Amino acid sequence: VGTLSSLALLHFAQREVSWSAFITTWLGFVLSFGIIALVPYDVSATLAGEEVQPSENVVGSSWELIYWATFVLCWVLCPLFIEYEAAGGFTTYGRFRASLRRNAYWCLGYLAVGMILLVWLSMDGRIGLRAWCIAASNAWGLFLLTVLMGHGLVAVPRHLWRLANPAEQ
């Protein structure tokens, strides 16, 4: 998986890309391809009904590693790097400080909204926090799926149509 990710990035990445961006992108590729590689093994082991001792549960440990690494990458490293690249400071320290400050504002906003939701859920009492979190994550997934598939269903044929028309090229 790591070799496949390295070959893809070496082929498609621009040569001016910094090493930190390259490694972060490589880690994202490895985690994504790791999921694709792990699913068939997990499904086949489950269908075979193999009894696995908790100390030998490599698949479960792999899922946890992929989940937490992706979580840290998406919520900590990538936002920091994005804001670092967008910062206008002249020194590394200044750019990093600006990145931390901008991300702290976002985190405070998320925290405020989360606290308001927790207060609202605790006052209502009809729906538990766990059920609400499951419903919210499903709704977010369906929203993303709808938006991204809708964009792909429109953008890909439009792009192919424009490529076929020499007047618009």
Sequence and secondary structure as in RCSB ss.txt:
>XXXX:A:sequence
VGTLSSLALLHFAQREVSWSAFITTWLGFVLSFGIIALVPYDVSATLAGEEVQPSENVVGSSWELIYWATFVLCW
VLCPLFIEYEAAGGFTTYGRFRASLRRNAYWCLGYLAVGMILLVWLSMDGRIGLRAWCIAASNAWGLFLLTVLMG
HGLVAVPRHLWRLANPAEQ
>XXXX:A:secstr
 HHHHHHHHHHHS TT  HHHHHHHHHHHHHHHHHHHHHHHHHHHHHHT    GGG HHHHHHHHHHHHHHHIII
IIHHHHHHHHH   SSHHHHHHHHHHHHHHHHHHHHHHHHHHHHHHHHH SS HHHHHHHHHHHHHHHHHHHHHH
HHHHHHHHHHHHHH GGG 
